[in-house]
Amino acid sequence: LRGFSEKNNTLICHCDVRTPKVSQIQDNPNVSWLFYHPKKWIQLRLSGTASIHTNDKTAESQWEKVHRTSRMNYSAKSPPGTPVEKPTSGLPDFSRGKKPEVSHSPEARKNFATIVSRFDQMDWLMLKLTGHLRAKFLWKGNHVDASWVIP
């Protein structure tokens, strides 16, 4: 999770454009996010639609926020999840064991994607030993319908 806007009901995350989730979201933009707070025993499920950004202002502004040491992670030769025979980062030979340099960013930038999820539903669940509590929220434009439901 790289960003949240309460005003726009959006969540932002980054990923490698070569991961299966990119084509899955392009085929079906319906997504859910699940969060859990272990001390408060609260679970949130946010549902809505997502869009993939690779070569636009959204992706570029997010790329500018990525620290150069993190940018290197997008320069792996093979897509994330590619099976390998032994442990490896998958990074190119020129970058192994070295501090990342800004000059290597163009190779990494082409693999970078931003996912923007706009949620219109939220399911709030408070786990309690004496009985769970659950509420549902549905956004319709600037209006929110909220209701208690049985967990």
C-alpha positions as MATLAB code, in Angstrom:
seq = 'LRGFSEKNNTLICHCDVRTPKVSQIQDNPNVSWLFYHPKKWIQLRLSGTASIHTNDKTAESQWEKVHRTSRMNYSAKSPPGTPVEKPTSGLPDFSRGKKPEVSHSPEARKNFATIVSRFDQMDWLMLKLTGHLRAKFLWKGNHVDASWVIP';
ca = [
       0.000    0.000    0.000;
       1.580    3.263   -1.139;
      -1.275    5.697   -0.877;
      -4.802    6.289    0.375;
      -7.298    9.049   -0.365;
     -10.348    9.276    1.865;
     -11.733   12.016   -0.390;
     -11.548    9.839   -3.522;
     -11.976    6.436   -1.837;
      -8.789    5.199   -3.460;
      -5.913    2.958   -2.493;
      -2.648    2.954   -4.437;
      -0.051    0.223   -4.687;
       2.917   -0.551   -6.918;
       3.756   -3.760   -8.725;
       5.838   -5.227  -11.511;
       3.852   -4.951  -14.751;
       4.796   -8.558  -15.563;
       2.943  -10.071  -12.580;
      -0.221  -12.066  -13.306;
      -2.339   -9.629  -11.258;
      -1.906   -6.960  -13.955;
      -3.569   -9.010  -16.699;
      -6.120  -10.340  -14.185;
      -7.173   -6.795  -13.268;
      -7.255   -5.793  -16.934;
      -9.576   -8.754  -17.618;
     -11.715   -8.169  -14.513;
     -11.204   -4.910  -12.610;
     -13.195   -6.009   -9.535;
     -10.860   -6.167   -6.530;
     -10.924   -6.532   -2.762;
      -8.408   -5.454   -0.154;
      -8.293   -7.139    3.234;
      -6.748   -5.512    6.304;
      -6.492   -6.791    9.849;
      -5.436   -5.034   13.048;
      -4.189   -7.746   15.426;
      -4.348   -5.641   18.596;
      -7.810   -4.199   17.987;
      -9.133   -7.402   16.366;
     -10.654   -5.420   13.525;
     -10.876   -6.659    9.961;
     -11.661   -4.376    7.005;
     -12.554   -5.563    3.539;
     -12.686   -2.865    0.877;
     -14.209   -3.734   -2.499;
     -14.316   -1.832   -5.753;
     -12.574   -1.574   -9.099;
      -8.932   -1.129  -10.027;
      -7.058    0.385  -12.934;
      -3.489   -0.236  -14.077;
      -1.223    2.713  -14.842;
       2.084    2.242  -16.653;
       2.799    5.150  -19.005;
       0.776    8.060  -17.713;
       0.962   10.880  -15.167;
      -0.252    8.629  -12.351;
       2.487    6.061  -12.915;
       5.130    8.725  -13.415;
       4.233   10.600  -10.230;
       4.305    7.343   -8.262;
       7.638    6.334   -9.820;
       9.134    9.638   -8.676;
       8.222    8.686   -5.089;
       9.999    5.314   -5.276;
      13.410    5.462   -3.594;
      16.301    4.456   -5.848;
      17.091    1.438   -3.678;
      13.544    0.202   -4.263;
      13.599    1.000   -7.993;
      16.247   -1.653   -8.485;
      13.686   -4.338   -7.588;
      11.820   -3.671  -10.832;
      14.889   -4.500  -12.944;
      14.767   -8.282  -12.468;
      15.388  -10.112  -15.744;
      12.415  -12.451  -15.302;
       8.892  -11.733  -14.057;
       8.058  -12.181  -10.378;
       7.086  -15.768   -9.596;
       9.394  -17.293  -12.214;
      10.667  -20.650  -10.873;
      14.445  -20.820  -10.283;
      16.812  -23.616   -9.278;
      18.481  -21.737   -6.424;
      17.770  -18.627   -4.332;
      18.255  -15.423   -6.314;
      16.933  -11.878   -6.472;
      16.711  -12.178  -10.247;
      18.487   -8.846  -10.608;
      20.808   -8.318  -13.587;
      24.507   -9.081  -13.151;
      25.501   -5.392  -13.347;
      23.534   -4.604  -10.179;
      24.310   -7.561   -7.934;
      26.087   -6.562   -4.746;
      26.129   -2.868   -5.682;
      24.241    0.136   -4.437;
      21.535    1.123   -6.922;
      22.282    3.980   -9.266;
      19.754    6.349  -10.763;
      21.234    5.600  -14.203;
      19.797    2.075  -13.978;
      16.262    3.399  -13.461;
      15.115    3.315  -17.127;
      15.426   -0.471  -17.244;
      13.394   -0.755  -14.061;
      10.840    1.922  -15.008;
       9.487   -0.099  -17.932;
       8.488   -2.880  -15.489;
       6.809   -0.543  -12.992;
       3.042   -0.248  -12.672;
       0.715    1.603  -10.343;
      -2.605    0.082   -9.344;
      -5.305    2.532   -8.305;
      -8.275    0.919   -6.573;
     -11.448    2.924   -6.088;
     -13.564    1.257   -3.446;
     -17.325    1.660   -3.097;
     -17.974   -0.948   -0.399;
     -16.494   -1.611    3.015;
     -17.151   -4.486    5.366;
     -16.052   -3.765    8.969;
     -15.749   -6.682   11.378;
     -14.783   -6.441   15.038;
     -13.863   -9.800   16.478;
     -14.927  -10.177   20.105;
     -14.879  -13.130   22.459;
     -18.406  -12.145   23.507;
     -19.705  -12.012   19.926;
     -18.442  -10.357   16.760;
     -19.867   -7.075   15.425;
     -20.158   -6.264   11.735;
     -21.143   -3.230    9.679;
     -21.416   -2.652    5.938;
     -20.846    0.623    4.134;
     -21.857    1.387    0.553;
     -20.781    4.604   -1.191;
     -23.147    6.070   -3.776;
     -21.592    9.265   -5.059;
     -21.189   11.576   -2.062;
     -23.592    9.538    0.071;
     -22.726    6.563    2.283;
     -25.265    3.926    3.308;
     -24.199    2.261    6.555;
     -25.889   -0.656    8.270;
     -25.265   -3.193   10.989;
     -25.411   -6.810    9.833;
     -25.038  -10.189   11.478;
     -21.393  -11.316   11.253;
];
